[in-house]
Amino acid sequence: MPRFIGNSGQALAVPEPRRFFALLDNLGVAHPHVRFTLPKDLNHWLVKRSDGCGGTHIELASGIDHLPEHAYFQRLAQGRSMSELFLAAHREAKVIGFASQLTIEAGRLPFVHAGYLGPVELPPSIAGCIVKAIESIVWKTDLMGLNSIDFLLDGDIFDVLEINARPSSTRVSTMTHAMTCRCPARASKRACPFAP
């Protein structure tokens, strides 16, 4: 697991799946269903290691007979794979931009990273809700530095997958152009139930 340089103990909730998804539930932020015990039916489930990156830490759960170390099960969900780069400091977040993630299938690895397309402009209402989710997470965890959030977007519904405190060079170079763009409008609390 990457070291969170400059982060407080509160931020350790981000890389620890049990704490992270409990935090999302507490904030009312949607995410695919997760579990930490073996499902009875492994169809439509993924097994994800919390210490991996680039999609090589995500496998189809079929054929798994135990939960690997530093791993959890996540329900396979629909949606376009997206990412948002943001800068966090002093419990505030500054959004840099959105990008669409490209993946390829490699054997039992269904979502191996293959690059990004971006910056991508999302409808203000959707972008605002995602920004509000990030602001809520940053407020609760005191997360610091340059980070990214991965999520699935299905129409106007999004599910948070994870937050990475180690944005790749590909992600940074692809999304830096968005720094000159106007940030998404903030969403109202009525539109987005979660708030810091």
ABEGO torsion letter per residue (X at the ends): XBBBBGBBAAAAAAABAAAAAAAAAAAGBBBBBBBABBBABABGBBBBBAABBGGAABBBABGBABBBBGBBBBBBBBEBBBBBBBBBBGGBBBBAEBBBBBBBBBEABABBBAEBBOBBBBBAAAAAAAAAAAAAAAAAAGBBEBBBBBBBBBEABBBBABBBABBBAAAAAAAAAAAABBBBBBBBAAABABBX
